[in-house]
Amino acid sequence: MIVAAALAGVIVFIAAGLTWAARLVHLGNLDMQALADKLATPDPVSALDWPELRMQAVVPQPGGQPLVLLHVGWPAHSRQSATLLLALDRADQRSLSLMSRWCAEQASISPLRREGAELEFRRRQSLERVHAVLISEDHTTRC
């Protein structure tokens, strides 16, 4: 009886380890694919073409329209920054809190273009995602 319980515990432990390893491989593949897509653009002209960005400020617009102003930077090129004006889905209350937390934690974010002006921000080494529509971008280089 004790041997059967110990064997069941070992099987559960191994299954949990394999599940965790599969999750890490999946996240690594997502990060690798995002980086490979970005490296295909040799001279990025938009913050959405950067391999990585960090949110430096998240400013929601007060009122009815779910607009958010983001100030982002490229960690590898500290002189480059951009200000993005995004529209979020009215029903999505989670996106703003996620972006605010990412900003506070200085998380590594992978921006991904979707169809048209749609985009997605994904926190690296995570499945956390924010979907938005790009309205405007101001790309600047600091001296």
N, C-alpha and C positions, 0 to 999 in steps of 0.2 A: 504494500500500500504506500509506504514512504518512498520507495523507489519510483513508483508510478507518478506520484506527485512531483518528485524531483525532476523526473524526465519531462513531465508536462511543463514545469517551470523553465527548463532549459530550452524546450521547443519554443515557448512564448518569447523568451529572451532572444533567441536566434531570429525569429520572425520579426520582432521589433527592430533588431539591428539591420536586417535586410531591407525593411521598409524605409528606415532612416537613410540607408546608403542609396537606395533608389531615388529618394527625394533629393539628396545632395547631387546625384548625377543629373537629374532632371534640371535642377537650378543651374548647375554648371553648364549644361547644354544651352539653356536659354541665354545665359550671359555670353557664352562663346558665339552663338549665332548673332546676337545683337552687335557684338564687337566686330565680327566679320562683315556684317552689313555696313557698319560705319567706316571700316577701313577701305571699302570699295569706293568711297567718296574721298579722293585725295586732298581736296582743298575745301573744307566745309565753309559754307557761306551763311548758314543758319545754326542757331543753337540746337535745333533738332537734328543736325548732322554730326554733332559732337559725340564722341564715344561715351562720354560720361558728363554729367552736370551735377552741380550742387545748388540747391535752392537757398538763396541768401535772404529772401524776404517773400512772404506770402501775404498779400493784402486783398481781402475780399471787398467787393463793392457793397456798401449798404443799400438796402432797398430791395425791390422785387427781382431785378435781373440777376441771375447767378453768375456774375463776372468775377474773375480773380486776376489780379496783377501779380506776376511772378518776376522776381529779379533773380537770375541764375548766373552761375559762373562755371567756367571750365577749369577744374582743379589743375590739370596739366599745363594750362596756359593762364596764369593768374591775371594777365592783363585783359583777357577777353571776358566780356559779360554781355548779357542780353536781358531785355525786359519783354516779357510776353504777356499779352492780354488774352485770357482764355474764357470761354463760355463752358460752364458745367451744366449737366442735366439738372433740371429743377428738382426732380425727385431724389437725387443723389445727395444725401447728407453726409456721407462717409468721406468723400473725396477731399473736401476742404480740411477736415481734421487730419487725414493722412498726410496731406501736403504740409500742413503746419508742423506735424510731428517730424516729418523728414527734414524740414528746415531746421528745427531745433536740434536734431541729432546729427546734422550735416551728413546725411545719408548719401550714398552714391546712387544716382538715378540714371537709368537708361531711357532716353527719349526715343520713341518709335513713331514714324509716320504711318498713318492709315490712309484710307481713301479720301481724296479731297483735302479739306482742312482739318480732318479728324486726326487726333494723335493720342498716344498713350504714354504715360510715364510708368516705368516699373522700377521698383526698388531692387537693386542688385542683391543677389543671394536671398531673394524672397519672391513670393508670388503676389505681393501687394501691388495693385495696379490702380491707376487713375486714368479715366477716359475723359477727353475734353475736345473742344473745337478751338483751333487757333484763329483769333480775330486779327491780331496785329503783333508784329515783332520789331523791336528796335535793337539792333546788334551794334555794340560799341566796343572799341578797343581803348583801354586806358593807357596813358603814358607812364 
